[in-house]
Amino acid sequence: MNHSGAGIVFRNITKRYGADSNAALAVKGISFEVPRGTLTTILGPSGCGKTTTLRMIAGLESPTAGEIFIGGKDVTTLGPAQRNVSMMFQSYALFPHMNVAENVMYGLRMSGQPKDVARTKAVEALRGVGLVGFDDRLPSELSGGQQQRVALARALVLEPEVLLFDEPLSNLDARLRREMREEIRALQQRLSLTVAYVTHDQAEAMAVSDQIIVMNQGLIAQKGTPRELYETPRSEFVAGFMGEAMLFPATAQADGSVLLGPLVLRPRAVVRSGPVKVAVRPEAWRIARRGEGLVPARLAKSAYLGAVHEYTFDTALGRIFVVSSDLDDVLAVGDDVLLGLGVHGVSVVGSTDGAQADAE
């Protein structure tokens, strides 16, 4: 099997902690590929197996069964030092007594490069992450975002085949998180890096990834582009994890339409008739003052968040949470309105044959 175009390949990887064959499996026979020069995020709740998966790519854990290829080479039995991989942890792990340039040079010096060559490469790597003139500062004199960049330069200077990130932004505040997320994505694209990135933050995964792998209890629940996972979740778990989708019981008709209360949805894919569930994102609802075939709703709660209003309505379908960007027609608690659905953010999940469909 040719893996030349692949940065990372997992084939039927299983990981069990402990020698006992009854011990729980942390990872249950997963297979995936990270194409060279792309960024894949492994996303999921804590304990889903994502960090174990990353540690197996790094060589910090070895799989119980299965094979791992990096850059076309079988590395299943190789330790971290024999794999061309750099890992970034959330703690950055910078050496406090070394200045910025020394921190970045450290790996090169350890691998026997002369000091002047290592320093030139370090300065170049620092320029690459937007840090010029910081060479002689100590880590303690830097902000969190600057420390993050130094750690990134230290990983990049080794020119690894694969760069791994373990929750790299969880220590930063929201604004800095957004900046660093953009920075990591821009660098990854500019330098065509092959990156595996672990996070539990769905917005972060959407922002940086070419591919997202959602894990749940040691298995891959679904993998695909950010848009595929957001717009066409294949299961209730993925629908709930990728943004706050609400699930409603509905009925698929023989003609292929799906009835959700008074609403008639037209899924793009064929759904077998019978009971189904429809996942609806809060921003998919459309609020109307009048119209036919819509859901009557009374506003129970309202919150103003600047760019959007968050509304909770009481309806015959139960309580419905809606995010509205209409800042002109602002509703008051007790208002009676009608709810319809837009095209995006509505999908049929968990139909009887496991098929999935998007509503038109």
Beta strands, then each sheet from edge to edge (+ up, - down):
strand 1: 6-16
strand 2: 25-35
strand 3: 39-43
strand 4: 65-70
strand 5: 73-74
strand 6: 85-88
strand 7: 162-166
strand 8: 195-199
strand 9: 211-216
strand 10: 219-224
strand 11: 246-252
strand 12: 258-260
strand 13: 263-265
strand 14: 274-280
strand 15: 285-288
strand 16: 295-304
strand 17: 309-315
strand 18: 318-324
strand 19: 336-341
strand 20: 346-349
strand 21: 357-358
sheet 1: 2+ 1- 4+ 5-
sheet 2: 6+ 7+ 8+ 3+ 9+ 10-
sheet 3: 13+ 12- 11+ 14- 20+ 21-
sheet 4: 15+ 19- 16+ 17- 18+
end
